[in-house]
């Protein structure tokens, strides 16, 4: 598992937990929602370039 995958996993977990807390996601549909969130987060991390982060 590379750096982006680990980071995406952690961020996705936090997002989905917050969605569960505010009752937008239930534990019963976690298996459907989590992979979608993970794929979006991973895509964003992989598409971000280091030059964008340095300019912030």
Phi, psi and omega in degrees: 000125182273179184301315181296320180295318178296315180296317179297321179297314181295313181295317179298319179299314180296320179296312182293323177299317178297319177297322177294317181299323180265010174063035172268337177229138176254157178303334181288333179252016178304318183296337177274319187281317186302312180299325179294315178296315180301314182296321178294313181297315180298318178298318179295315180297319182288331181273348179283138181259151179300329181293328177294319181290326181289333182279349182283000000 
